[in-house]
Amino acid sequence: MVHRYLSLLAVTITLLTAFACTFSGSGTPEPEPTSTEAVAQIPTQASSTVLPAIPTVTPTKAPPTPIPPTETPTGSGPGGCILSEQFLSDVTIPDGTVLAPGSSFVKTWRVKNNGTCNWENYQLIFATGEQMGGPASVAVNNTPSNGTTDVSVNLVAPTAPGEHKSGWRFKATNGSVFGGVTVVISVPVPATATPQPTATTMPSPWSGQWLTNCGSAGCGTMNLFQSGSVVTGTYADNGKINGTVNGNRLSGTWTRSGTSGSFDWWLGGTNVKWRGNYNSVNGWCGYRSGETEPAPCGVGTFSGDWNVVCTSCDGPMRIYQDGRNFNGTYVNGTVQGTIDGTKATGTWTTNEGLTGPLTWYLLNTIQFNGNYNATNPWCGYRGGSSAPTECLKP
């Protein structure tokens, strides 16, 4: 029995040895011995215990972030267009303009449509500040995108002194309000009126009764009435006077017994005497009761514009006359002197400083003749007439 057991054991060992030789051949590395300590740390699992299977989680791929499409900009205008306005200039009434209280004016702005909307049937509406008598809205000219236009509003300056502002904005057809323009004006403080003393009513200098002398015509006592610059009056034989005052000079027309003519009178400094003429060459003077007749009584009318004929001084001449005194200018110099009746005497002075005497004789309302330096002719005539036949008169 023991012998059979030993024989079986020997066979078993021989088989195991042969089996082991089969797996260890031809350079296959042998496994390194496992540390006993490490093996001891691996827990031995009973064959009857079954661990639950851990599910394998497949990672979920995050979806890509979407890229937004490029959008066309939109605005608040009709159809989504962009509303925008650019101020260019003040066409009228620049800011700071001083206007009288209550004065009417037209404010005009020049603007540009720098948006994408075409302005069609748009309005300019009052928005802020003082309306200054303006309307609630005004129509704006149809203006394409990038176009320019002028917009005007009729306004009235406030009466209160100081600076005044008014703001206006544009309104689209869909009700959107955009942009804006302003007007800024100043109303001055009214000047404080200086109290004037109560004027005492005084008779006008030409008004009243005058004793007159017109030569052989016998003009007698004259009564004049002055209202402002207009003078009317009567004198002998139903004669009538109608004239206009210019300074101390009264000029106009006379009528008497179906005839008429002109007159020129100059009032003296104390307003009690006057001297002059009728029809330019006939003496006529007047004075108040208690005064004496002026001397000379009559003075002809040399005053006004003349065309003159003289050696080296042909051309226009202008004379200024105050009663019997005169002065004037001609092409080459100046003149001055006095008048007695129809005769004027005085001096001439050239622009170069030369000087000498002159004498002129009034022939009628439109001509005079005379001389300078006694022997040289000097005559003149009014526009529309001609030089006198005899120019030189010593």
Secondary structure, 3 states (H helix, E strand, C coil): CHHHHHHHHHHHHHHHHHHHHHHCCCCCCCCCCCCHHHHHHCCCCCCCCCCCCCCCCCCCCCCCCCCCCCCCCCCCCHHHCCCCEEEEEECCCCCCEECCCCCEEEEEEEEEECCCCCECCCEEEEEEECCCCCCCEEECCCECCCCEEEEEEEEECCCCCEEEEEEEEEECCCCCEEEEEEEEEEECCCCCCCCCCCCCCCCCCCCEEEEEECHHHCCCEEEEEEECCEEEEEECCCEEEEEEEECCEEEEEEEECCEEEEEEEEECCCCCEEEEEECCCEEEEEECCCCCCCCCCEECCCCEEEEEEECCCCEEEEEEEECCEEEEEECCEEEEEEEEECEEEEEEEECCCCEEEEEEEECCCCEEEEEECCCEEEEEECCCCCCCCCCECC
